[in-house]
């Protein structure tokens, strides 16, 4: 008689994943079934028998080992046990990002086990059979990505909760009564998570700082900075230290430098700039060539290693450019005064000086410390006027002084020759495979209170390209000079584009009749440049520009030089902006050290610094992006009754994203808001399709919308769908 196979009872529990979790968290300690039962708070016979059974099954599967009779350890290197990062969705589920997997591992809500977005975690992975999507369970949170969060506090009698506007933060934070501090109900606060007790649904925290009332301008700007852990002010001791630095120009120091004060020198910057990092000098040589100096503020002269000022600059790593303010890397006494290359002032600089031929070939180069005297300060608009008109009288409407003035013929001729050489350099760069991303930048006209009164677009013109090309030349030549010596250096690197993202982009742009050539990396860059040129000025330009930028790898800092794909350079560094970027300070220090004959420095130390600077740059970029979104929502609040022409910039199962043509503000039209038919999402067409009329709403379609809701706290816009554009 064959033995009957007993079907499992429905309420019989499988403790395998919990056993794995306990053993993983105590990797060197053996457990028996009683100890595991105690950890799980189970002492009934049925549960204990199930634990014994599961232990034997896990041991037979080689997931755990029986280190001594009845005692078990996690296997030292388990095939199903990985370390990586959590990527939360807005649906309270997550994906586990790990280089060991070609596709991300899905983590259901009940398997998160207190892991939060971007936390470093250990995960047990199951469902690894072919054809099955891998799923996992978080076994341990190895390292929190962040413990500080910004949210609105809801105060009860004996406790409070803080809820954040971040859709990836799936839990609120419990605040005990004695840790509420000065917060009032409804305030925006910065809180820190201190603990997450085992039986608690929410983490426990305390209020660190009260930021203000929701929707108030300063509150929201400070909330953006706090959300990314970025400072808003300098510590008092750092400000005091900076104020005590001797910023006078000394004859003894000038004697150690190449004196360039008699060479024609000027700056070209945005009209509202206060920190002038760079200046250009120009001299025609007797042999017909040109001496062109790229002079950069000598920040490292004032910023001494090992000081509290240097520590603060390193921690910040970058200035943060929000819509209505700059959060500088250096205190104002340095960033806007001592280091800033202001007109009619002598300044210490670190320079890259080139002898350049008529066809923009570099004949000779020199790097070192200099002293300069800037003869003129231009805004881009003024330099552009000279380039376009060749006129030396800057008209009142262009002038940053508010009145018309005359520029010397010497400066006009220098500007025109530099523009001519810059155009040759740019043409060569493009021919070598560089990619030109001149994405439209959204800017706001702000009143005295920082309120947006208008929107305009910043577009790069010849004057911008002139400065860009000579900064690129200096950055490239400095990196090449050290790189060829095979010494440790700080490079700005950019990997080849992600092919999967390019393929995804191709499927979108094909709907507009465009395509990318994938045959080799040279063809890709030429194809992208042709695409950028073709979409210029068209309704879909911003959408396609954005998709192209997203398909690119992110540029970052590293000691491992792989070149810069986007610029088509084998060697590239950041040398030209030390007032606002710490990597440039490191580059200046290393360059001077190597010019003085120093041996190669420790690579690991500098790689750690590079990683920190790249991370801080990413946070600053996110904060800058959030401040633009905030200002766009604020601007649209005052235009609720107006109709706007928009372009569909995204299509999802819950609605369409629409970018307004006149100001680039983006918002959502929910699918239920579109009343002329019942629409469903067609993934293949990347469109919404009407059930009765077969009408289609797809990427690039023009429609008219009106503001339905403008949420300053969430930085979100919702639109009413009015009608299609005819």
C-alpha positions in Angstrom: 0.0 0.0 0.0 1.5 3.3 -1.1 2.1 5.9 1.6 -0.4 8.8 1.4 1.2 12.2 0.9 -0.1 14.5 3.6 -1.4 17.8 2.3 -0.1 20.7 4.3 -2.7 22.2 6.6 -3.6 25.7 5.5 -2.7 27.4 8.7 0.6 25.5 9.1 3.3 28.2 9.0 6.7 28.1 7.2 9.3 29.8 9.3 12.2 29.5 6.8 12.6 33.1 5.9 12.4 34.1 9.6 15.0 31.5 10.6 17.3 32.8 7.8 16.8 36.3 9.1 17.7 35.4 12.7 20.8 33.4 11.7 21.9 36.1 9.3 21.7 38.8 12.0 23.7 36.6 14.3 26.1 35.2 11.7 28.7 33.7 14.2 26.3 32.3 16.8 24.7 28.9 16.5 21.0 28.5 17.4 18.9 25.5 18.3 15.2 25.2 17.7 14.3 26.4 21.3 16.5 29.6 20.9 14.9 30.3 17.5 11.4 29.7 19.1 12.3 32.2 21.9 13.4 34.8 19.3 10.1 34.3 17.4 8.2 34.3 20.8 6.8 30.9 20.0 6.7 28.1 22.7 3.8 25.9 21.6 4.6 22.3 20.5 3.2 22.7 17.0 5.3 25.8 16.2 8.4 24.2 17.7 7.9 21.1 15.5 7.6 23.3 12.5 10.8 25.1 13.4 12.7 21.7 13.7 11.3 20.7 10.3 12.2 24.0 8.6 15.8 23.8 10.1 16.3 20.4 8.6 14.9 21.5 5.2 17.1 24.6 5.1 20.2 22.4 6.1 19.4 19.9 3.3 19.2 22.9 0.8 22.7 24.0 2.0 21.2 27.4 3.1 22.3 26.8 6.7 24.8 24.4 8.3 24.5 22.1 11.4 27.6 23.3 13.2 27.0 20.8 16.1 24.1 18.4 16.8 20.9 20.4 16.8 22.6 23.8 16.4 22.6 25.8 13.2 24.6 28.6 11.6 23.9 30.6 8.4 26.1 29.4 5.6 29.1 31.8 5.4 28.5 32.5 1.7 25.0 31.8 0.7 24.0 31.8 -2.9 20.7 33.4 -2.0 22.1 36.1 0.4 23.1 39.5 -1.1 24.1 43.1 -0.1 22.8 46.1 -2.1 20.5 49.1 -2.0 16.7 49.6 -1.6 14.9 51.6 -4.3 11.4 52.4 -2.9 8.4 52.9 -5.2 5.5 55.2 -4.3 3.4 52.1 -3.8 5.1 51.0 -0.5 7.0 48.2 -2.4 10.6 48.3 -3.4 13.3 46.9 -5.6 16.6 45.6 -4.5 19.5 47.0 -6.6 22.5 44.7 -6.6 25.2 44.2 -9.3 24.8 40.4 -9.0 21.4 40.6 -10.7 20.7 41.6 -14.3 17.1 42.6 -13.2 16.1 44.2 -9.9 14.7 42.0 -7.2 11.2 42.8 -6.1 10.6 43.4 -2.4 6.9 43.2 -1.3 5.8 45.6 1.5 5.7 43.0 4.2 9.3 41.9 3.4 10.8 45.4 3.8 11.4 44.9 7.5 12.0 48.6 8.3 14.2 49.3 5.3 13.8 52.8 3.8 14.7 54.2 0.4 18.4 54.0 -0.5 19.3 52.1 2.6 22.1 49.6 2.3 20.7 46.2 3.1 21.2 42.4 3.2 18.5 40.5 1.4 17.5 36.9 1.1 16.5 36.2 -2.5 14.0 33.5 -3.5 12.1 32.7 -6.7 15.4 32.4 -8.6 14.1 29.7 -11.0 14.2 30.4 -14.7 11.3 32.4 -15.9 10.3 33.5 -12.4 10.9 37.1 -11.3 13.2 37.1 -8.3 11.8 38.3 -5.0 13.5 39.0 -1.7 13.2 39.8 1.9 15.3 42.3 3.8 17.2 40.4 6.5 19.2 43.4 7.9 19.5 47.1 7.4 23.3 47.4 7.1 23.4 51.2 6.9 20.7 53.9 6.8 21.0 56.2 3.8 19.5 59.0 5.9 18.0 59.5 9.3 16.9 63.1 9.0 13.5 63.8 7.3 11.4 66.9 6.7 7.6 66.8 7.3 4.5 68.3 8.9 4.0 67.6 12.6 0.5 66.5 13.9 0.5 66.9 17.6 -1.8 64.8 19.8 -2.2 65.0 23.6 0.8 62.8 24.6 2.7 62.3 21.3 3.0 63.5 17.7 3.5 62.1 14.2 5.5 63.6 11.4 4.4 62.8 7.9 6.6 63.7 4.9 5.6 64.7 1.4 8.1 62.3 -0.1 6.1 59.5 -1.9 8.9 57.0 -1.3 8.7 57.5 2.5 6.0 54.9 3.4 5.8 55.5 7.1 5.3 58.5 9.4 7.6 59.1 12.3 6.4 58.8 15.9 7.6 61.6 18.2 7.3 61.2 22.0 5.9 64.2 23.9 9.2 65.1 25.4 10.9 65.2 22.0 8.5 67.6 20.3 10.5 70.7 21.4 9.2 74.1 20.3 7.1 72.7 17.4 3.5 73.8 17.1 0.8 71.7 15.4 1.1 71.9 11.6 4.7 73.2 11.6 7.2 72.0 9.0 9.9 70.3 11.0 13.2 68.5 10.6 13.2 65.3 12.6 15.8 62.6 13.1 15.0 58.9 13.5 16.5 57.6 16.7 15.1 54.1 17.0 12.6 51.7 15.4 11.4 49.3 18.2 10.6 45.7 17.1 6.9 45.9 17.7 6.4 49.5 16.6 4.7 50.3 13.2 6.6 53.6 12.9 10.2 54.6 13.7 10.7 56.9 16.8 12.3 60.3 16.4 12.8 63.7 17.8 12.3 67.2 16.4 15.7 68.8 15.5 14.5 72.1 14.0 11.3 74.0 13.3 11.4 75.3 9.8 8.1 77.3 9.8 4.6 77.1 8.4 3.8 75.0 5.3 3.6 77.1 2.1 5.6 80.0 3.4 8.4 80.9 1.0 11.4 80.7 3.4 10.0 77.6 5.1 9.8 75.7 1.8 13.2 76.7 0.6 14.8 75.7 4.0 12.8 72.4 3.8 14.3 71.6 0.4 17.8 72.1 1.8 17.0 70.2 5.0 15.5 67.3 3.0 18.9 66.7 1.3 20.9 67.4 4.4 22.3 70.6 2.9 23.3 73.5 5.3 21.7 76.9 5.0 24.2 78.9 7.1 27.8 78.6 8.1 28.7 77.7 11.7 29.7 80.9 13.6 33.3 79.6 14.3 33.8 79.1 10.5 32.6 82.6 9.7 34.9 84.0 12.4 37.8 82.0 11.1 37.2 83.3 7.5 36.9 86.9 8.6 40.4 86.7 10.2 42.1 85.6 7.0 44.5 88.2 5.7 43.2 88.9 2.2 45.5 91.8 1.3 47.8 91.5 -1.8 51.4 91.4 -0.5 54.5 92.3 -2.5 56.3 89.3 -1.0 53.7 87.0 -2.5 53.6 88.7 -5.9 57.4 88.1 -6.1 56.7 84.3 -6.0 54.2 84.5 -8.9 54.1 85.2 -12.6 53.0 88.8 -12.9 50.2 89.2 -15.5 48.9 92.6 -14.3 49.9 94.4 -17.4 48.3 91.9 -19.8 44.7 92.7 -21.0 42.3 90.7 -18.8 38.6 90.6 -18.4 35.7 88.5 -17.1 32.4 87.4 -18.7 29.8 86.1 -16.3 26.0 86.0 -15.8 24.6 89.5 -15.1 23.6 88.6 -11.5 26.9 86.8 -10.6 28.8 87.8 -7.5 31.5 85.1 -7.5 33.8 85.5 -10.5 35.8 82.3 -10.7 37.6 82.9 -14.0 39.1 85.6 -16.2 40.6 85.5 -19.7 43.8 87.4 -20.7 44.7 88.1 -24.4 47.9 89.2 -26.0 49.0 89.0 -29.7 52.6 87.6 -30.0 55.3 88.8 -32.4 55.2 85.5 -34.2 51.5 86.0 -35.1 50.2 83.5 -32.5 48.2 84.5 -29.4 48.9 84.1 -25.7 45.6 83.2 -24.0 45.5 83.0 -20.2 42.7 81.2 -18.3 43.0 82.7 -14.9 41.2 81.0 -12.0 40.7 82.3 -8.5 43.5 80.9 -6.3 41.2 79.6 -3.6 43.8 77.1 -2.3 46.1 80.0 -1.3 43.5 81.1 1.3 42.0 77.7 2.0 44.6 75.8 4.1 44.3 72.1 4.5 43.4 70.9 8.0 41.6 74.1 9.1 37.9 74.2 10.1 37.3 76.3 7.0 38.7 73.6 4.7 36.7 70.9 6.6 33.5 72.8 6.1 34.2 73.4 2.4 35.0 69.7 1.9 31.8 68.6 3.7 29.7 71.0 1.5 31.8 70.1 -1.6 29.7 72.4 -3.8 27.7 75.6 -3.8 24.0 75.1 -4.2 22.2 77.3 -6.7 18.5 77.5 -5.7 16.1 79.7 -7.6 16.2 82.6 -5.2 19.5 82.2 -3.5 23.0 80.7 -3.5 24.2 78.5 -0.6 27.9 79.0 -1.1 30.7 76.5 -0.4 32.9 79.2 1.0 31.9 82.2 3.3 31.1 85.4 1.5 34.3 87.1 2.5 36.1 84.7 0.2 33.5 83.7 -2.4 32.3 87.3 -3.2 35.3 89.3 -2.3 38.9 88.0 -1.7 38.7 85.2 -4.3 36.3 86.8 -6.7 38.1 88.2 -9.8 36.3 91.6 -9.6 37.2 94.4 -12.0 39.9 96.9 -11.3 41.4 94.8 -8.4 44.6 92.9 -8.2 44.0 89.2 -7.5 45.9 86.0 -6.9 45.1 83.4 -9.5 46.1 79.9 -10.6 46.5 80.0 -14.4 46.7 77.9 -17.5 48.4 79.9 -20.2 48.5 78.8 -23.8 50.3 79.9 -27.0 47.6 79.3 -29.6 47.9 79.5 -33.4 45.5 81.2 -35.8 43.8 77.8 -36.3 43.4 77.2 -32.5 46.3 74.7 -32.2 48.0 74.8 -28.8 51.7 75.4 -29.4 53.0 75.9 -25.8 51.4 75.6 -22.4 52.3 76.8 -18.9 50.6 76.2 -15.5 51.3 78.0 -12.3 50.4 80.7 -9.8 49.9 84.3 -11.1 48.7 87.7 -10.1 46.3 89.5 -12.4 44.4 92.8 -12.7 40.9 92.6 -14.4 40.4 95.5 -16.7 36.7 94.9 -17.4 33.7 92.9 -16.2 31.2 91.8 -18.8 27.8 90.1 -18.6 27.2 87.5 -21.2 24.7 89.8 -22.9 27.3 92.6 -23.3 29.9 90.3 -24.8 27.2 88.8 -27.0 26.4 92.4 -28.2 30.1 92.9 -29.2 30.2 89.6 -31.0 27.0 90.2 -32.9 27.5 93.9 -33.8 31.3 94.4 -33.6 30.4 97.7 -32.0 32.3 99.1 -29.0 29.4 101.1 -27.5 27.2 99.0 -25.2 23.7 100.3 -25.3 21.7 101.2 -22.2 19.2 98.3 -22.5 22.1 95.7 -22.6 24.5 97.4 -20.1 24.7 96.0 -16.6 25.6 99.5 -15.4 22.2 100.8 -16.4 23.6 103.3 -18.9 25.4 103.2 -22.2 29.3 103.0 -22.2 32.2 102.6 -24.5 34.5 99.6 -24.5 38.1 100.0 -25.6 39.0 98.8 -29.2 41.6 96.6 -27.6 39.0 94.6 -25.6 36.6 94.5 -28.6 39.3 93.0 -30.8 40.3 90.5 -28.1 36.7 89.4 -27.7 36.2 89.0 -31.4 39.4 87.0 -31.8 38.6 84.8 -28.8 35.1 84.1 -30.2 36.7 83.1 -33.6 39.1 80.7 -31.9 36.4 79.3 -29.6 34.3 78.5 -32.7 37.2 76.5 -34.2 37.8 74.6 -30.9 34.1 73.8 -30.7 34.0 72.6 -34.3 37.0 70.3 -33.7 35.3 68.9 -30.5 32.1 68.1 -32.3 34.0 66.5 -35.1 35.7 64.2 -32.5 32.3 63.0 -31.3 31.4 65.4 -28.5 27.6 65.7 -27.8 26.0 69.1 -27.7 23.2 69.5 -25.1 22.0 73.0 -25.1 18.9 72.3 -23.0 16.7 75.2 -22.3 17.1 76.4 -18.7 14.0 77.8 -16.9 14.7 81.1 -15.0 12.4 83.3 -13.0 12.0 87.1 -12.7 11.7 87.5 -8.9 10.5 90.6 -7.1 12.1 92.0 -3.9 10.2 89.4 -1.8 11.5 86.5 -3.9 8.0 85.9 -5.5 8.0 84.9 -9.2 6.6 87.5 -11.5 7.6 86.0 -14.8 9.4 83.1 -16.5 12.1 83.3 -19.1 14.4 80.8 -20.8 18.2 80.9 -20.7 19.7 80.0 -24.0 23.4 79.6 -24.6 24.8 81.9 -27.3 28.3 82.6 -28.7 29.4 84.5 -25.6 28.5 81.5 -23.4 30.3 79.1 -25.8 33.4 81.4 -25.9 33.9 81.0 -22.1 32.9 77.3 -22.2 35.5 76.4 -24.8 38.4 78.1 -23.0 37.4 76.6 -19.7 37.2 73.1 -21.4 40.6 73.7 -22.9 42.1 74.5 -19.4 40.4 71.6 -17.8 41.5 69.2 -20.5 45.1 70.3 -20.7 45.6 70.2 -16.9 44.2 66.7 -16.7 46.4 65.6 -19.7 49.5 67.1 -18.2 49.2 65.1 -14.9 47.5 62.1 -16.5 50.4 61.4 -18.9 52.7 61.4 -15.8 50.6 58.5 -14.4 50.2 60.2 -11.1 47.1 60.1 -8.9 44.7 62.9 -9.9 41.1 64.0 -9.6 39.4 63.4 -13.0 35.9 64.3 -14.2 34.8 61.2 -16.0 31.8 60.3 -18.1 31.0 56.7 -19.2 29.4 55.6 -22.4 25.6 55.9 -22.6 23.3 53.1 -21.3 22.2 51.1 -24.3 19.0 50.0 -22.7 18.0 53.6 -22.0 18.9 54.6 -25.6 16.7 51.7 -26.9 13.9 52.9 -24.7 14.4 56.5 -25.9 14.4 55.2 -29.5 10.9 53.7 -29.0 9.6 57.1 -27.8 11.2 59.4 -30.4 10.2 57.0 -33.2 6.7 58.3 -32.6 7.9 61.7 -33.8 9.7 60.3 -36.8 13.3 60.4 -35.3 15.9 57.6 -34.9 19.3 57.0 -33.4 22.1 55.1 -35.1 23.4 52.4 -32.8 26.2 51.0 -35.0 29.1 52.3 -32.9 29.7 54.9 -30.2 30.9 57.5 -32.8 27.6 57.0 -34.7 25.6 57.4 -31.5 27.1 60.7 -30.7 26.8 62.0 -34.3 23.2 60.7 -34.3 22.4 62.4 -31.0 23.8 65.7 -32.2 21.8 65.5 -35.5 18.7 64.8 -33.4 19.3 67.8 -31.1 19.6 70.0 -34.1 16.5 68.6 -35.8 14.3 69.1 -32.7 15.5 72.6 -32.0 12.6 75.0 -31.7 9.9 72.2 -32.1 7.2 71.5 -29.5 8.8 68.2 -28.6 12.3 69.7 -28.0 12.3 69.8 -24.2 10.9 66.2 -24.0 13.5 64.8 -26.3 16.3 66.8 -24.8 15.3 65.4 -21.4 15.1 61.8 -22.7 18.6 62.2 -24.3 20.1 63.5 -21.1 18.5 60.7 -19.0 20.0 58.1 -21.4 23.5 59.4 -20.7 25.6 58.1 -17.8 26.1 60.5 -15.0 29.4 62.4 -15.0 31.3 62.0 -11.7 34.7 62.5 -10.0 37.2 59.7 -9.8 41.0 58.9 -9.7 40.3 56.2 -12.3 40.4 58.0 -15.7 38.1 56.5 -18.3 37.8 59.7 -20.3 34.8 61.9 -20.8 32.4 60.5 -23.4 30.1 63.5 -23.7 33.0 65.9 -24.4 35.0 63.3 -26.4 38.1 63.9 -24.3 40.6 61.3 -23.2 41.6 63.4 -20.2 39.3 65.8 -18.3 39.3 67.4 -14.9 37.6 70.3 -13.1 40.1 73.2 -12.6 38.1 76.3 -13.4 35.6 76.8 -10.5 37.2 76.4 -7.1 35.0 79.0 -5.5 32.0 76.7 -5.9 33.4 73.2 -6.4 35.8 71.4 -3.9 37.2 69.0 -6.6 38.7 72.0 -8.3 40.4 72.9 -5.0 41.9 69.4 -4.9 43.0 69.7 -8.5 44.8 73.0 -7.8 46.6 71.5 -4.7 47.6 68.4 -6.6 48.8 70.4 -9.7 50.9 72.7 -7.5 52.3 69.7 -5.6 53.3 67.9 -8.8 54.7 71.1 -10.3 56.9 71.3 -7.2 58.2 67.8 -8.0 56.0 65.8 -5.5 55.5 62.1 -5.8 52.2 60.5 -6.6 49.7 60.7 -3.7 47.6 57.9 -2.2 44.9 56.9 -4.7 42.5 55.4 -2.2 42.4 58.6 -0.1 41.5 60.7 -3.1 39.0 58.2 -4.5 37.1 58.5 -1.2 37.1 62.3 -1.5 35.9 62.0 -5.2 33.0 59.7 -4.1 32.0 62.2 -1.4 32.1 65.2 -3.9 30.0 63.2 -6.5 27.4 62.4 -3.9 27.2 66.0 -2.7 26.9 67.2 -6.3 23.9 64.8 -6.7 22.2 66.1 -3.6 22.8 69.8 -4.7 21.3 69.0 -8.2 18.2 67.4 -6.6 17.8 70.5 -4.3 18.2 72.8 -7.3 15.6 70.8 -9.3 13.1 70.9 -6.4 13.5 74.6 -5.9 12.6 75.1 -9.6 9.6 72.8 -9.2 8.5 74.8 -6.1 8.8 78.1 -7.9 6.9 76.8 -10.9 4.1 75.7 -8.7 4.2 79.1 -6.9 4.1 80.9 -10.2 1.1 78.8 -11.4 -0.8 79.5 -8.2 -1.3 83.0 -9.5 -2.5 81.9 -12.9 -5.3 79.5 -12.0 -7.9 81.1 -14.2 -5.8 81.1 -17.4 -5.8 78.6 -20.3 -2.4 77.2 -21.3 -1.3 75.3 -24.3 0.7 72.3 -23.3 2.5 69.3 -24.8 2.0 65.8 -23.5 5.4 64.9 -21.9 4.5 61.6 -20.3 1.7 58.9 -20.4 0.9 56.5 -17.5 -2.0 54.2 -16.5 -3.3 56.9 -14.1 -3.0 59.9 -16.5 -0.9 62.2 -18.7 1.9 64.6 -17.8 1.6 67.9 -19.6 4.4 70.5 -20.0 3.2 74.1 -20.7 4.8 75.5 -23.8 5.1 79.1 -22.5 6.9 78.4 -19.2 7.9 74.7 -19.1 5.8 74.0 -15.9 4.8 70.3 -15.8 1.7 68.9 -14.2 -0.7 66.0 -14.4 -4.1 65.5 -15.9 -5.7 62.4 -14.1 -7.3 59.9 -16.5 -10.7 60.4 -14.8 -10.5 64.2 -15.5 -10.7 63.6 -19.3 -14.4 63.5 -19.9 -14.8 63.2 -23.7 -14.4 59.4 -23.5 -13.4 56.5 -21.3 -9.7 56.2 -21.7 -7.3 53.3 -21.0 -3.5 53.1 -21.1 -2.1 51.3 -24.1 1.5 50.4 -23.1 2.6 49.6 -26.7 1.5 52.9 -28.1 2.5 54.7 -25.0 -0.8 56.5 -25.2 -4.3 56.7 -23.8 -7.0 55.3 -26.1 -10.7 56.2 -26.0 -13.0 53.1 -25.6 -15.8 54.4 -27.8 -14.2 56.9 -30.1 -10.7 55.3 -30.5 -9.3 58.9 -29.9 -5.7 58.8 -28.9 -3.7 61.0 -26.5 0.0 60.4 -27.0 3.4 61.9 -26.4 3.9 65.2 -28.2 0.2 65.9 -28.6 -0.8 69.5 -27.9 -3.7 70.1 -25.5 -5.2 73.1 -23.6 -5.2 72.9 -19.8 -6.1 75.0 -16.7 -4.6 74.7 -13.2 -6.8 72.5 -11.0 -4.5 72.4 -7.9 -1.1 73.8 -7.1 0.4 72.0 -4.0 3.5 73.9 -2.7 4.4 71.4 -0.1 4.4 68.4 -2.5 5.6 70.6 -5.4 3.0 69.2 -7.6 0.6 70.7 -10.2 -2.7 69.1 -11.3 -4.4 70.3 -14.4 -7.9 70.3 -15.8 -8.1 68.9 -19.4 -9.9 71.5 -21.5 -9.6 70.3 -25.1 -7.2 69.2 -27.8 -5.3 71.8 -29.8 -6.7 72.1 -33.4 
